[in-house]
Amino acid sequence: MQASGNKATWIWYPGDFEVWLGNIFNNRRTERGAMFPPFWKQDSHWPTVEFSREFVLDTEDIITIACEGQFNLALDGKLQFGQPHNFTVPAGKHKLSLKVWNQATPPALFIEGKTIKTDSSWLTTYEDKIWIDENGIAHGSGIYVPAASWNFDSIDTPPSLYQLEREERRPVYSYVMATDGTLYDFGRETFGYLKVNGLKGSVRIYYGESREEALDKECCETLDVLHEGETLGSKAFRYVYIETEEGSSYDEILMDYEYAPYDPQRSGSFLCNDNELNHIWEVAAYTMDLTTREFFMDGIKRDRWTWSGDAIQSYLMNYYLRFDTECVKRTVRQLRGKDPVTAHVNTIMDYTFYWFKSIADYYSYTGDLDFIRELYPKMVSLMDYVLGRTNADGMADGQADDWIFVDWVDFPMQKRGTLAFEQILFWKALQTMEICASLLQHEDDAERYRLLTERLHAETKDYFYSYDLCAYRHAYLNGHLNEQITKFPNMFAILYDFDSDKEQQQILENVLQNPDIDPITTPYMRFYELAALCKMGKQDEVLPEMKAYWGGMLREGATTFWEKYNPDDHGTEHLAMYGRPYGKSLCHAWGASPIYIIGKFFLGVSPTKAGYEEYEVRPVLGGLEWMEGEVPTPFGKIRIKMNRHEVTVKSDGGKGMLVVGNRRVAIPVNQELKMKL
C-alpha cells in the first residue's frame, strides 16, 4: 500500500499563500486616514490550480474533500460528477486529480481518508498545456512541483482564515486634557486594535508613538474617526488621544494586542553583569516581537511593509531569538513574488542582492535544501534580470528606474553610477547562486556563476580599491572616479571576506576605526559596522558602542528601538524624519541589532555546516565580567556561560567545537563541557 503522510493538511501552489497574504499585509498602511499602497509591483495568486497524486490501495478509501474555491475531480483521468464532499476511491492503483478555481483567495485543497491524505507529497501546477485531438484525447501537461503546506491541519482551518493571536490590554494611565479630550498611555510601544467600548455617537482618535505625536492633531501620522457600531483596523501606538463629537460618549478604552506567538522553550536568551546591556537585549527582543507579524515588517507605525534590506537583518536576529523559520520562508517568498521580473525587489538594487544573501543565510542556519530547490527557478530568473542590466565590465550600474538606497545618511553621498558598495553585494549574490546551483547539482549553472563571481571580484578590486589608502573608493560616474571613502563598501568587504586577512586588517584601521570617516547614524548600517568590528575581534570596542548608541535611545525614553538615532538631536528632534515632525519610526526591525551582535559575536555561536550539523562557539566577554545565554538551533539549544575564569557549554545536538584563543575542544551532546581560562 502506498499512502501519503500520517496527517492531512491544507495544500496550495507554492508561494501563492504568501503573495495573497502579502497583498493584504502591505495594503494596511494608512497615512492620516488615507490608504497607502506599496511602491512596487503586486502580484496575485494563480486562480486555477491542479493537485494530483497516485495511490496504491489495498482496500477502498472513502475520502472527505474540502476546497477553498470551486473544483472538479478526476479519477484516473475520468471526470466525476459534481463537487462531492465525500468520494469513494476503489482498491488498486489510481490517480486523483482535482482542479480548484478561486479568484478571491489561493486555491487550496484538503482531503482526508483512511489512506489518502493531502500533504506536500502531492503535486501541483498552475499551467494547463493541454490540447485535444480529433478523437477527444487530451495531450500535454503542465510543470508540476510539490504542493505547499504549513500548519493548517484541520478541515475547519483553511489558509484564508489565518490570523495572528490577540490579547486584551488596558491603558496604564489616562489624562483628561484642557482641550476636552483624553490622552491614554499604554505604558510602552504596542500594536493592535483599539476598542472604544460603549460608544454612542462618534470619536476622533489620534495615535502616537510619543505623547507629542498623539496630541498634535494636525501632524500625527495616523488617526481615525470611529462611529457607533464600527470597528478599527490595527495601528501602532503607545499613546492615543480621543475627542468625542458633540453629544457622543463612551465607557472605556481597551485594545486587542496582536502578536505572532512563539515558544519560550525554543527561544534565545541573554543575561550578564551589565544591567544596561540586559535592558538593551530585552528592548531589542520586544522590538523584534512587535515587528514579527505575518511577515517580518520594517516599522510598525509608518511603512508596515516588507522590505528586503530590513528583512535580512530580521532573519539573522530571529535565528538568535525565536528561530521562526516559517516566518523567514513566508517573507522571502512574498518579497520575490512571481515572474516575469520587471524591477528590483522593492525597486531597490541593493535589496535584490540582500534577497539572494538571505537565502544563503537561511540554508546555513537551517540546512533546509527543499526550500532552496523550491526557490531556485525564481533565483535564476531574478539573477538573469540583474545580469541583463550590468555594464560592459559585468558590474551593476544603477539604471534610471532603480532606487539605490545604501543607507539614510547625514552627509553628501553619490548614489548614481557604479558604486563599490553595490558590486560587493552583487558579488555575494552571485556567490549565493553558485552555492545553490552546486547544492542542487546544477553543475553548468554553478560553473557559470563561479566565472561571473571571479570576474566581478577582479573588476571591483581594479576599479575601486586603493592600495595606497587601503580602502575602497566610492563610485564611478560618467568615467570619473569619486574618491570619497565611506564605511559602507569597506565594512562589507570585511564581512563577506572579499579581501585577504591582511587587507581586512588594513581596512579596519584605515576606515572603520578612522574618526575622519563620516559616521553611521542608522541602526540599519550600525548592524553591519558592529558585526564587522566583532569579526575583527573588537568586541571590547563594540560593547561601549552598543551601550552608548542603544543605551542612548533608552535614556531618551525609548521602549522599542528606532529607525534612526543621532545623539546630537534633542527633544522632539528625535521624532522627526522625512521632513515630517513625527515621520521617524520608533519601533523599527533593524533597531534590534544587539540580538544578533550578542548572539553571534559575544556568546559566539554560529553554524559551520548547514543546519548546525557542525558549529562553533567562540565566546568573548568583550569587557563584561560574566554572561550567559541560550541560542536556538534546529535540534534544540546551545547554552553558554562564561566569566573571566571559566566557560561552560551544553548543547542539545550537532557536532560542536568550543574555541577560545588557540584552544579547540569538542562539545559533547547533552553533557556539560567546562573549560578553565
Secondary structure, DSSP 8 states (H G I E B T S, - for coil): -B---SS---EE-TTHHHHHHHHHHHT--EETTEE---SS------SEEEEEEEEEESS-EEEEEEEESEEEEEETTEE-SS--SEEEE-SEEEEEEEEEE-SSS--EEEEE-SS-B-STTSEEES----EE-TTS-EE-----EE-B--S--STT--GGG---EEEEE--SEEEE-TTS-EEEEEEEEEEEEEEEET-BSEEEEEEESSHHHHH-TTT-S-EEEEETT-----EEEEEEEEEE-TT-B-SEEEEEEEE----GGG--EEEES-HHHHHHHHHHHHHHHHHBSSSB-SBTTTT-S--HHHHHHHHHHHHHHT--HHHHHHHHHHHH--SS--S-GGGBHHHHHHHHHHHHHHHHHH--HHHHHHHHHHHHHHHHHHHTTB-TTS-B---TT-B--S---SS----SSEEHHHHHHHHHHHHHHHHHHHHTT-HHHHHHHHHHHHHHHHHHHHHHEETTTTEE--EEETTEEE----HHHHHHHHHTT-S-HHHHHHHIIIIIT-TTS----SHHHHHHHHHHHHHTT-HHHHHHHHHHHHHHHHHTT-SS--S---TT--GGGGG-BTTBTT-S-SSBGGGGTHHHHIIIIIS-EEEEEGGGTEEEE----TT-SEEEEEEEETTEEEEEEEESSEEEEEESSSEEEEEETTEEEEE-BTS-EEEE-
